[in-house]
Amino acid sequence: MNKLAINGGRKLRAEPFPAYNTIGKEEEEAALRVLRSGKLSTYLGAWHADFHGGNEVQSLEKEWAEYFNVKHAISVNSATSGLYAAVGAIGLNPGDEVIVSAYTMSASATAILVYGGIPVFADIEEDYYCLDVNSIREKITAKTKAIMVVDIFGQPYDADAINALAEEYGLKVIEDTAQAPNAKYGERYAGTLGDIGVFSLNYHKHIHCGEGGIIVTNDDELAFKLKLIRNHAEAVLGGKGYNHKDELINMIGFNYRMNEIEASIAREQLKKLPMLFEERSRNVQYLDEKLSQLPAINGNRIRKNTTHAFYTHTLTFDSKLADGIHRDKFIKAVSAELPQTILRDDSPVLMGCGYVKPLYLLPLYQERIAFGKDGYPFNLSTNINYGKGLCPVTEDMHYNKLFAHEFMRPGMKKKDMDDVVNAFEKVWTHRHEIC
Ligand SMILES: *Cc1c(COP(=O)(O)O)cnc(C)c1O
């Protein structure tokens, strides 16, 4: 009866967990409204009223800026596009260095490469997993131009310390806040803490419209450049009489435009954000308290004076306190106790060990092959280190300690979460049977 599922015993729970879906009638009606209008996008890549997009796009931007209390919100077709545009807008030169977290989604760093910049990876904090200000300081050189901070897992970065460091060295701060919508640092929203912030509206994020992103900034000039990059800058600038050299830097424009259907859905999703955020927080609180009671498990830590958005609920496992059982074996045994079914029918990960591989260990960085056959832009620098061991805290978290799950998604009931807790407790009790 109590045999571990991983050893052929019965699962603690076989019944699927509730489905997770935040798209309802409101989004359906919004999308229909756009479809019926026939105007699925009215963008035009020329100086014209339509240069800034259609009614839904502009309404979304206005509502987003109001909600997050920021001067400019600029919609794009993904957060990846938003990060690319952000790096372009700050005027990066090929060969410039940008310090970025080693523990983040790949696009935080590729955004730097796209403009010929050199990603310089810094280590994370033991407690909060965001960029560590001391590690950043060690990596600053005369070539450093910016810091790409990431509000990883929903935790706002160490804004006071890192912004002060950036100011000391005249660096721009780009905040990748794809995972932290609605999180707060003091009174300010994550995303608005640096010079430019980038939100994601992809399917896996708190709120979504399929694919999408929003860039925010309080800086008028950056906002202007971001809008240009979004919509064919080079074809547009001549018409406006821009010829000055500085104004033309990185003004190779893209098509990063969001369409009207996506914008209409995102507007409805934004209204649901506070409710979804609250439910996530409550669920995490419940799970965190119970799971932390197991001796080898340390609960999620939240930075002082911040709220956490809990893109995932992160905990750590100390194998020394579990008679040497490695995290991977323990988590695998817990997963085996729970239903195969997944909160979203096509996403395989409900609980996993670590997050993504430390970025510098990806083949792109190990082989230093990005553009062409000569190793551009890595060949612009003589001072690159992407060796194993570069960021010891990141590597230890990834390979030994950190695990994350999504059993706190809205829709999970107390009974569902109790089953999760019971699965952990069962495996803990029977941990000596794990082989
Ligand atoms: C999801 C994510 C992105 C990219 O978002 P897209 O909208 O899919 O391009 C970037 N950074 C982080 C930290 C993310 O989690």
Ligand as a Chemical Component Dictionary entry (heavy atoms), coordinates in Angstrom:
data_LIG
# 
_chem_comp.id                   LIG 
_chem_comp.type                 NON-POLYMER 
_chem_comp.pdbx_formal_charge   0 
_chem_comp.three_letter_code    LIG 
# 
loop_
_chem_comp_atom.comp_id 
_chem_comp_atom.atom_id 
_chem_comp_atom.alt_atom_id 
_chem_comp_atom.type_symbol 
_chem_comp_atom.charge 
_chem_comp_atom.model_Cartn_x 
_chem_comp_atom.model_Cartn_y 
_chem_comp_atom.model_Cartn_z 
_chem_comp_atom.pdbx_ordinal 
LIG C1 C1 C 0 9.332  33.770 -21.342 1  
LIG C2 C2 C 0 10.562 34.524 -21.137 2  
LIG C3 C3 C 0 11.135 35.322 -22.147 3  
LIG C4 C4 C 0 10.659 35.336 -23.554 4  
LIG O1 O1 O 0 9.312  35.577 -23.688 5  
LIG P1 P1 P 0 8.601  35.458 -25.127 6  
LIG O2 O2 O 0 7.407  36.312 -25.003 7  
LIG O3 O3 O 0 8.281  34.004 -25.298 8  
LIG O4 O4 O 0 9.541  35.908 -26.161 9  
LIG C5 C5 C 0 12.240 36.086 -21.839 10 
LIG N1 N1 N 0 12.787 36.062 -20.615 11 
LIG C6 C6 C 0 12.297 35.288 -19.626 12 
LIG C7 C7 C 0 12.943 35.330 -18.281 13 
LIG C8 C8 C 0 11.177 34.485 -19.858 14 
LIG O5 O5 O 0 10.692 33.723 -18.889 15 
# 
loop_
_chem_comp_bond.comp_id 
_chem_comp_bond.atom_id_1 
_chem_comp_bond.atom_id_2 
_chem_comp_bond.value_order 
_chem_comp_bond.pdbx_ordinal 
LIG C1 C2 SING 1  
LIG C2 C3 SING 2  
LIG C2 C8 DOUB 3  
LIG C3 C4 SING 4  
LIG C3 C5 DOUB 5  
LIG C4 O1 SING 6  
LIG O1 P1 SING 7  
LIG P1 O2 DOUB 8  
LIG P1 O3 SING 9  
LIG P1 O4 SING 10 
LIG C5 N1 SING 11 
LIG N1 C6 DOUB 12 
LIG C6 C7 SING 13 
LIG C6 C8 SING 14 
LIG C8 O5 SING 15 
# 
